[in-house]
Amino acid sequence: MKKSRLFLYIIIIGIVVAIMWYDKNNKSIVYIEQTHEEGEEPLQIDVEDIHRGELLLVNEEHGIEKSAKTDIVNLFENKHLIGDYGLIDNKIKLSKEITTYFNEMIEAAKKDGVNNFLISSGYREFQEQTKLYQEMGKDYALPAGFSEHQLGLALDVGSSAGSMAEAEEGVWIAENAWQFGFILRYPEEKKAITGIEYEPWHIRYVSKPHSAIMYDKDFVLEEYLDFLREKKQISTTVDGKNYHIRYYPVSKSMTVNIPKNHNYTISGDNVGGVIVTVYD
C-alpha cells in the first residue's frame, strides 16, 4: 500500500514539474526545470567555447573578432548552391551550411505559394562593415565586429514584390522561419531590448530547438539567453525529438557531465557562458 502511494506521489510530482504548452502551430513542447539522466559521460568545455557557436550574442555591447562560420562563399560564384530566389548583386556571401537551411525554408515557402524571395545582404567582411559604418554613421550601421553580418549566421531577405514589412514574403518569414532554425532578429516591438529598429528583412540562424522556444515564448536572443541563465537547465520536445539544454557559466576550462550515447552541440553566448544542447 505504501509503495502504491509513493508511486502515485511520484507521478503527481512529475505532472506538476512538467509544464505542457503548445506553440502557434500546435506542436507540443515540454518544459522541465530539472531533468535526471541515467548514465553520464564527461564533456570538456574551454573558455574559447564562449565565443563559438550559433547562439552568440552580437550587439552594441558584445562584439566578435572572427566569424562563427568558416565555410563562407560567394553565392554568385557558386550558383549550384543557390535555391529558387534572387541575389541583389554578385557580391552576396553566405555560409554553405546556412545556405542549405535557407534553401529548405524557401522550398517550404514555395509550397505555400510564396516565391518572390531574394537575398539583399549576407556575410560581410570586417573591412566592408567598417566602410559601411563610416559611410552611414552609427544611426544606420554598427562598427565592425558588432554587427551580426560578421557572424556568418545572418542575412537580409527581400521580396521582389515589395517591402518586407508588407509583402507576403515578410509575413511568411515572421511566422515560419523558426521551423528551419531561423529567427526574426529585430522584431518591431523589441527595440527597447535589441537596441535596433524594426528590421523585417534580417533573419539569424540559431538552430532548433532554440528557434522553436524563442518563437513560442516570443523571445529575442537577449531574452532567451537571460532565460537560460536563470533556468540553468530545461528540456523540450520539438517535432518528436527530445532536447536537453544546459547553461554553464564559464571562467576557466571545466568538465561537465552529459547523458551517455547522445548527440550534442556546444555554443557560447559571447558573454560568459556556454549552452550545451543534448538530443536523441
Secondary structure as UniProt FT lines:
FT   HELIX           2..17
FT   STRAND          19..22
FT   TURN            24..25
FT   STRAND          28..32
FT   STRAND          40..45
FT   HELIX           47..51
FT   STRAND          72..74
FT   TURN            76..77
FT   HELIX           79..81
FT   STRAND          86..87
FT   TURN            90..91
FT   STRAND          93..95
FT   HELIX           96..111
FT   TURN            112..113
FT   STRAND          117..121
FT   HELIX           126..136
FT   TURN            138..140
FT   TURN            144..145
FT   HELIX           148..150
FT   TURN            151..152
FT   STRAND          154..159
FT   TURN            160..161
FT   TURN            164..166
FT   HELIX           168..176
FT   HELIX           177..180
FT   STRAND          182..186
FT   HELIX           188..190
FT   HELIX           191..194
FT   STRAND          199..205
FT   TURN            208..209
FT   HELIX           210..216
FT   TURN            217..218
FT   HELIX           221..231
FT   STRAND          233..238
FT   TURN            239..240
FT   STRAND          241..249
FT   STRAND          254..259
FT   TURN            260..261
FT   STRAND          263..268
FT   STRAND          273..279
//
